[in-house]
């Protein structure tokens, strides 16, 4: 880990995308910002994806994160929801990759385990633990922002860990690690 780094965490979604940024050193972490991007008012799915991409680029340009941590889609029964969530995650990842920011993906269980010690913790338990860890005065109404923040904190705790998640340092790394996902 560098002396100081900024980690952007994203909880992708096409209704609400949560995100959080922390400044981290080897021994401390400090909240920079957490917020939500509300997308419910937009009817067009592709417009939502464009907005997610644009907002992620804006966050990168404003805060200059050294790394991006993103929550992986969970496997549910609704295939259409999974597809939409995967697309939202993909455009957020593409924004990071376009700026050559290393990306690590974490499962929801891994994030919950890193924050609370319980992989089955509720959103509320994760939010309360983050509130305590980062001295957050007031939690947001929706907990998507704390979910994004949790991805960043999970990444902080897992740096140097061989079992982190899938990591990509740029398009070349993504392509070489995912040859079946690329068509020539």
Helices and strands as residue ranges (DSSP letters): E 5-11, E 16-24, E 29-38, H 45-63, E 67-71, H 79-98, E 102-106, H 108-116, H 123-134, H 144-158, E 166-168, H 171-177, G 179-181
